[in-house]
Amino acid sequence: MDAIPNLSRQKLRAGMIGMGMIFDDTYRPFFEQTHREGLFRRDFGFIDIALSAVASRTGSRAEKYRKAAGANIAAFANFAGADATQQLLAHGVDAVCVATPDDRHFESARLALEAGKHVLIEKPSVLTLQELDTLQALSLKNNVLAKIVYHKLGDPDHKKLRTHYADGNLQHVNNGYCALLEPKSISGSQFAEWIQGRNPGTYVAVHYIKLIDFTFGSLPARSASDAGITTPPLALRPGWRLARITCNGQRGIVGPATGNTWDSVQLQIVYAYPDGREAAFDIHTSWVTPDNFPGYVDQEVQFRFDNGVWAAHQRKRGVEVTIENRTPGELKITPNHHYNGTFLEPWGERSQRGYGIEIIQKFFEELAYVEFAGPPALRSERLARMRALDYNDVSADRNTVAIVQAMEALLTRQARGEPGGLVEVNGPRGGLVLLTPGKAEAAVLYPGTV
Ligand SMILES: NC(=O)c1ccc[n+]([C@@H]2O[C@H](COP(=O)([O-])OP(=O)(O)OC[C@H]3O[C@@H](n4cnc5c(N)ncnc54)[C@H](O)[C@@H]3O)[C@@H](O)[C@H]2O)c1
């Protein structure tokens, strides 16, 4: 252990950009928990984590939250309007969480990193590799963390899948499918302000893109434990490389049948192994499932290996509940209590917990480790260790962002009446190259190596 435990009381001030659904689901319970309990670990000591400032378009949900939360949260500054992010940064924060609509992450994250703040970005991180390059360069220049929330990697079932793969119990993945269907209320009302021109693939396929890329594409080179934190140097599984991307979408419910707003998207990604074998994954997404569906969302995966099959369903883990006049509207018939649930604990306490909240806590632990788990002279070493965690670092998000960028470009082409395209990865013409049937032209989306 390189650290001298710092037992004095330290403080981290957090800024929140975007005060919508995901703030309420995961950040709110996390900040209320740290307001109550702080955060302690032997290596970084006791840390006060305060939600110091928030920024959003109108400020109204933040004001409503302040009133509802009462003593559950400390006083925070509430900024709204076009320059809300700049005001939040000027207010003085150490870390910034970005939970704005997906096509607005880049601007907020860029401003925060430029101001030298650590940043946590909701999935999908950004929509192009060019944007990712900018964020990564800024985080390196200003010596701060830039991380992304991928809570599905914290789902115990997905952790077990990766453990089986790492241990060689499941060998050589060949193909698979994933489905994630969101209710109509998401596209119809929740996201009405920013739904124009958007698609459910970028919004939720990205969960499974990352799951596949991380689970089968990167494994620890060795196990190492340092004060309870595993910080191994992570090595890419030799040979696995992203090869090509295709996708199709349907329109006509959220927007016009000939417009650029999508109801559902089917994405296919293909990876190539050096021996000529390939692995293909289909990811189906939608945000027009009826609101009286028995679960909040439908999430299912199946992965096939040389020696096995893994099939999992996120909302059918054993619970099925019916309550007269309340299910499946207000309450759902097949809930997922592992992601995020509200509970009456056996010891009488009311709590909200799950891997959706744990993954945010993990970021603040990484941040506290960098800032407080030892002498300032060794900060850069600690920073490098936390950057090497490729489950959430921007540097490890290249394949995921490449697939999102390709998917968005393919949908744009389809909306222009040119369906059926394909994006080649790291070919002779560039890192991401879009080919359209019947056209000689190859559009270079990203010239560098993915
Ligand atoms: N991890 C998950 O499972 C999960 C679930 C839902 C959403 N998300 C992600 O979280 C992000 C937000 O989703 P949501 O469901 O909370 O959306 P939402 O529409 O409920 O809320 C968006 C918030 O961003 C604010 N905002 C919009 N533009 C802004 C700007 N330019 N500057 C500052 N604030 C701005 C709005 O005022 C609002 O408070 C999206 O990227 C989404 O993909 C993640």
The ligand as a Gaussian input file, in Angstrom:
#p B3LYP/6-31G(d) Opt

LIG

0 1
 N      -27.860000       4.961000     -16.239000
 C      -29.099000       4.778000     -16.686000
 O      -29.689000       3.709000     -16.665000
 C      -29.837000       5.929000     -17.229000
 C      -31.221000       5.955000     -17.171000
 C      -31.878000       7.063000     -17.658000
 C      -31.136000       8.080000     -18.233000
 N      -29.788000       8.002000     -18.319000
 C      -28.996000       9.042000     -18.987000
 O      -29.060000      10.222000     -18.228000
 C      -29.139000      11.351000     -19.092000
 C      -30.342000      12.176000     -18.692000
 O      -31.496000      11.365000     -18.792000
 P      -32.793000      11.676000     -17.928000
 O      -33.636000      10.480000     -18.063000
 O      -32.434000      12.133000     -16.559000
 O      -33.380000      12.900000     -18.796000
 P      -34.475000      14.000000     -18.395000
 O      -35.021000      14.528000     -19.653000
 O      -35.397000      13.459000     -17.350000
 O      -33.597000      15.156000     -17.694000
 C      -32.632000      15.911000     -18.391000
 C      -32.130000      17.039000     -17.503000
 O      -31.086000      17.736000     -18.185000
 C      -31.346000      19.142000     -18.100000
 N      -30.741000      19.774000     -19.278000
 C      -31.095000      19.654000     -20.569000
 N      -30.268000      20.367000     -21.342000
 C      -29.373000      20.958000     -20.511000
 C      -28.272000      21.805000     -20.700000
 N      -27.899000      22.168000     -21.923000
 N      -27.577000      22.227000     -19.619000
 C      -27.926000      21.838000     -18.365000
 N      -28.966000      21.019000     -18.123000
 C      -29.680000      20.587000     -19.185000
 C      -32.850000      19.255000     -18.055000
 O      -33.215000      20.509000     -17.531000
 C      -33.189000      18.081000     -17.133000
 O      -33.006000      18.475000     -15.794000
 C      -29.186000      10.796000     -20.520000
 O      -27.905000      10.843000     -21.074000
 C      -29.571000       9.365000     -20.353000
 O      -29.004000       8.526000     -21.341000
 C      -29.129000       6.971000     -17.794000

